């Protein structure tokens, strides 16, 4: 009880102690204010900074030397394989004399290969025969296997399927804008296209690929394991959300107006049953029939940020949480190396879960620690799912994070889509190209064949049993 509370006047010693306490509190508040001021200045600088959007902010104290290592640390030596096909053979004769003036004597012939591209645009003219039916009088015209359209007259000059396939990859896989994609075609092959021409051509490719996209959405709903994530996206300067779902064989993107369960369930289905990896966003837990795995990488990052911001005494809680999470990751690695048995894995998992439960049962004075504890209490049943199903479930949501990164880079490059039609083409082509790459199939040639097909076609990235 303070002296003034008991009705007695404070002594000189009491006043001195109170002054010391207030001085320490003031010093702590001044230091906290200075730290927050620096963080605010750095955040404002990052908003204006145009380069290095993924910079970590600080260099390592002892970074590794760049480039190849010397001696035994060099690593696996590799070189380009000898080409299977040679299109041009060029003889390189031996010079008659050496630089010193001596006569050159032939010993042997050694091959050297050069792989290059040819800067050339091929122009085809199709002489299309047009006629009519002698029975019904219906108009009939021929079609060659290299044609991509039956249009004649004003629409008789078209861009070929290989150029359209390349433009699609530049736009929807590599994130280039329409203007830059047109510039690549001009520099590489002398093919001149306008920005609007590129845009309309990509929309036509998306229209052809739409049936394949719809089948991919069906396959995603049948998957047993999925990774899911979302990021902001602009459509006609309005904030929307780009969702991504990755399964073992298929990747599907969708651009939706919200970030809630309604949008998430429109992709997977509200009653989806399976193993769902995510970043802990509360919406994902509304898949009540699914088994969940919260991303440990997000939690470790949150703990590390908290350790750097709070006082040393308050940092003990996030440090202990991060230690338990790393123990879980280490336990997973030991099991993969067959250093422990399944029974040993189960016993060690139980101990880690008990230690986490004991940590969360305590009360914490720091507001940041209370928020972290509240979040972990919600996540607790799904923190170590990957240890109970180590051959099926991952510890992090890195698969979905990597799938979203090209979209994030594209958004930083050209902002998003200007129309709903463009957003529709964006999600279709991103899904088809990402799935082709995931299945190690040639997306370029498949788009060429799709464009040349006179009838709606489903690309063979959809399992045969799932396509109509």
Residue, then its C-alpha position, 0 to 999 in steps of 0.5 A: x500500500x502506498x503511503x498516501x493511500x494509508x493517509x500518511x504523508x510520503x517520506x523522502x525515501x518513498x518520493x525518491x523511489x517513485x521518482x526513480x520508477x517514473x524515470x525508468x518508465x519514461x526512459x522505456x517509453x522514450x526508447x519505445x517511441x524512438x523504435x516505433x518512429x524508425x519503423x514508421x520511417x522505414x515503412x514509409x520509405x518502402x512505400x516509395x521504393x520501386x526496387x527489390x519488393x521482396x528485400x529482407x531489409x538487412x544483409x547477413x553478417x557473414x554472407x557466403x561467397x557468390x559463385x561456384x566453390x573451389x575444390x571438393x565443394x564445387x558441387x555436381x558438374x553439369x554441361x549442356x547435353x549433345x543435341x539429338x538433331x543437327x540442322x546445319x553442319x559447318x566445316x572449320x578448317x585448320x589454319x595453315x600456320x601457327x601465330x609463331x609462323x610454324x606450319x600447322x599439322x592436322x591431328x583430329x577433328x573435334x565437334x562443337x555444337x551451337x543452339x540458336x534461334x532464327x529471327x524469322x516470321x513465316x507467312x502462310x497463305x491459305x487458298x481456301x476453296x468455297x462452295x455450296x451443297x447441291x442438296x440444301x444449298x448450304x455454304x461450304x469451305x475447306x479447312x487446313x490442319x494449320x488454320x486456326x480460324x475459318x474467317x475470311x475477307x476483312x478478318x483474313x489476315x491473322x496471327x499464327x498459333x505459335x505466336x499466340x501461344x508465345x504471347x499467352x505465355x509472356x502475358x499470363x505465365x511470365x507477367x509481362x504487360x501487353x506492350x512488353x509482350x508485343x515488344x518481345x515478338x517484334x525484337x525476336x521475330x520481327x512480328x509487329x502487333x499492337x497492345x490491343x492486338x495482343x489483348x484480343x488474341x489472348x482473350x481468344x486463347x482463353x475462350x478456347x481453353x475455358x472447357x479445360x478450366x471447368x474440368x480442372x475445377x471439378x478435379x480440384x473438388x475431388x482431391x484428397x490434399x489441397x493447398x490454398x491461399x489468396x492475395x489482393x487483385x485489381x479488376x477495373x481499379x476495384x479491389x478483388x481477390x485472386x484465390x489459388x488452390x493447388x492439389x497434387x496434379x492440378x492448380x486452379x486460380x479464381x478471381x472473386x470479389x471477396x475474401x470470405x468463406x463464400x468465395x473459398x467454398x465456390x472453388x472447393x465446395x462447402x462440404x469438401x473433405x480432405x487435408x487442407x493446408x493454409x496460413x491460418x486465416x479463420x475463413x479456412x476453418x469453416x471447412x468443417x469436414x476437412x482436416x487442417x494444417x496451419x502453416x508453421x512458417x507463418x507462426x515462426x515469422x510472427x514469433x520472430x517479429x514479436x521477439x524483436x519488438x517486446x521486452x526480454x521478459x515478454x519475449x520468453x513466450x514467443x521464443x518457447x513457442x518457436x522452439x516447440x515448432x522447430x522441434x516438430x520440424x526437426x522430428x519430421x526430418x528425423x522420421x524421413x531419415x528413418x532415425x525414429x520409428x512410427x511409434x517413436x514419432x507418435x510418442x514425441x509428437x504427444x510430448x510436443x503437444x503437451x508442452x504447447x498445451x502447458x504454454x497456452x494454459x498460462x496467462x500473459x500480461x503483455x497484450x501482444x503475447x495475449x493475442x498470440x496465445x489466443x491465436x495459438x489456442x484456436x490453431x492448437x488442434x491443427x499445429x502438428x497434423x503433419x506429424x500424424x500424417x507425415x507422408x501426406x501432409x506438409x508442415x507449411x503452406x509453401x506450395x500455395x505461396x509459390x503458386x501465388x508468387x507469379x501473380x503477385x509479381x504480375x500485379x506489381x508489374x501491371x496492376x491487374x485486369x482492366x475488365x471482368x473479361x480480362x479477369x476471366x481470361x487471367x484465371x483460365x490461362x494461369x490455371x492451364x499453364x500452371x497445371x501443364x508445368x506442374x505435370x511436366x507437359x509442354x504447354x506451348x505445343x498444347x496451346x498450338x494444338x488447341x488453337x488449330x482445333x476446329x471443335x472445342x477441345x479439352x487439353x490432356x492435363x485433365x485425367x481421362x476419367x474426368x473429362x466428358 
